Amino acid sequence: MPHKTLLDRIRAEYLEMPGLRLKLEQAQRLCGVERSQCKVVLDALVNERFLCVKPDGAYARLTDGGMPRPRPAKVMAPPMARQARAK
C-alpha cells in the first residue's frame, strides 16, 4: 500500500472512532501492512501532532478528550415578553 494511502487510511480510522487507541501490532493487523511500514506512518502522524504515543505504547489522537463540550446559550427575553409572562 502506498505511503500516502496508508497515512490517509489510518487518519480516517482515528477520525471515525474517537477514543481509538491502537498499539503498533493492532494497527498493523487493522491495515494489513508490514510492521515497519505501519511504524513509519504512525510516527509520521505523531510528528504531524495528529497522534501521540501513550505510556503503554498505544497510539491515540492528540486531541482525544481535550475538547470541552460547549455550554448551551442563555437567551434573555425582551422586557415586554417578561412582563406578559408575569401576568
C-alpha positions as CSV (number, residue, x, y, z in Angstrom):
1,M,0.0,0.0,0.0
2,P,1.5,3.4,-0.9
3,H,2.6,5.6,2.0
4,K,0.1,8.4,1.4
5,T,-2.8,5.9,1.1
6,L,-1.9,4.3,4.3
7,L,-1.4,7.6,6.0
8,D,-4.9,8.7,4.9
9,R,-6.4,5.3,5.9
10,I,-5.0,5.4,9.5
11,R,-6.0,9.1,9.9
12,A,-9.6,8.2,8.8
13,E,-9.8,5.3,11.3
14,Y,-8.8,7.6,14.1
15,L,-11.3,10.3,12.9
16,E,-14.1,7.8,12.6
17,M,-13.6,6.3,16.0
18,P,-13.0,8.9,18.8
19,G,-11.1,7.4,21.6
20,L,-9.4,4.8,19.4
21,R,-6.1,3.6,20.9
22,L,-4.0,1.1,19.0
23,K,-0.7,-0.4,19.6
24,L,1.6,-0.9,16.6
25,E,0.7,-4.6,16.2
26,Q,-3.1,-3.8,16.3
27,A,-2.7,-1.0,13.7
28,Q,-0.6,-3.3,11.6
29,R,-3.4,-6.0,11.6
30,L,-6.1,-3.5,11.0
31,C,-4.4,-2.1,7.9
32,G,-2.9,-5.4,6.7
33,V,0.6,-4.0,6.2
34,E,4.1,-4.8,7.3
35,R,5.2,-3.7,10.7
36,S,8.0,-1.4,9.5
37,Q,5.7,0.4,7.1
38,C,3.0,0.8,9.7
39,K,5.5,2.2,12.2
40,V,6.8,4.8,9.7
41,V,3.2,6.0,9.1
42,L,2.2,6.1,12.8
43,D,5.4,8.0,13.6
44,A,4.7,10.5,10.8
45,L,1.2,11.1,12.3
46,V,2.9,11.7,15.7
47,N,5.3,14.2,14.0
48,E,2.3,16.0,12.5
49,R,0.8,16.2,16.0
50,F,-2.3,14.2,14.9
51,L,-1.4,11.2,17.1
52,C,0.6,10.8,20.3
53,V,2.1,7.7,21.9
54,K,0.7,6.9,25.4
55,P,2.9,5.4,28.2
56,D,1.6,1.9,27.3
57,G,2.8,2.3,23.7
58,A,-0.7,2.9,22.3
59,Y,-1.2,5.5,19.6
60,A,-4.1,7.8,20.2
61,R,-5.3,11.1,18.8
62,L,-3.6,14.0,20.4
63,T,-6.9,15.9,21.0
64,D,-8.9,13.0,22.4
65,G,-10.7,14.2,25.4
66,G,-9.3,17.6,25.2
67,M,-12.2,19.4,23.7
68,P,-14.8,20.5,26.2
69,R,-18.5,20.4,25.4
70,P,-20.0,23.8,24.5
71,R,-22.4,25.2,27.0
72,P,-25.9,26.0,25.9
73,A,-26.6,29.6,25.2
74,K,-28.9,31.5,27.6
75,V,-31.4,33.8,25.9
76,M,-32.9,36.7,27.8
77,A,-36.5,37.5,26.7
78,P,-37.1,41.2,25.9
79,P,-38.6,43.2,28.8
80,M,-42.1,43.2,27.3
81,A,-42.2,39.4,27.0
82,R,-41.2,39.0,30.6
83,Q,-43.9,41.3,31.8
84,A,-46.5,39.5,29.7
85,R,-45.5,36.1,31.3
86,A,-45.7,37.6,34.8
87,K,-49.5,38.4,34.4
